[in-house]
Amino acid sequence: MRLGFHFNFALVGNTINYNLLIIKMSHIDSFKHELVGMLGYLPVYHPLEEIIGDYKCGPNKLLLGGGSGEHPALVIENLTSAVAYFLDEEILTNPDLKDWEKIIAPFIDIPLADLITFHDWSIDRYHSFFEMTKSVVLPNPRKEEDTELWIILGIGEFIFFSMPQLAKDILNNLENPYKHFHHMSYNNIMIVPPNIPVYANGGNLFFNKKKAQ
């Protein structure tokens, strides 16, 4: 956990009154980042610079939880492979996508264990997250899938539709890919609506007023 300090002072007569406000900060607050949305109770962040310290992460990855001071971090290490895992599942049920197999082939052979890194997660934290993945309040709760696969399929679908610039090695080779899809299957990331305050120092990824200016 990191602490931020903010001093307030006021002149009362000939006396200056000081107030020290201590603000708790998470590890990610030391680095530029933006809020993508929420996965259950976990914020999903997109780093805008390289993060080194409690964990390593960068602009080509996503992060669940901000690290010490907030919630232990979970890093999605390879977003292109997450998209490949998602499309691999879709190809099984949609023969029109069969030609995509050769496009995703270079990215699908990365083991699932290498796509997710849990940083400082205790057994209790993991159990809480495990239970949350099955919650009926999620649009696509986990069923028979392993927790790690459920995460990757959901992230892969989200990147495919909403942040394709982070998986260009696949998306740039697909012509008009979205015409083949009519339903959401795995995604559980909910976007924070515009004008609602967020703590991320880079703002809300999808409703960033600074970017719009």
ABEGO torsion letter per residue (X at the ends): XBBBBBBBBBBBEABBBBBBBBBBBBAAAABBBBBAEBBEABBBBBBABBBBEABBBBAABBBBEAEBGBBBBBBBABAAAAAAAAAAAAAAABAAAAAAAAAAAAAAABBAAAABBBBGBBAAAAAAAAAAAABAABABBBBABBAAAAAAAAAAAAAAAABAAAAAAAAAABBGAAAABABBAABABBBBBBGBBBABAAEBAABBAAAAX
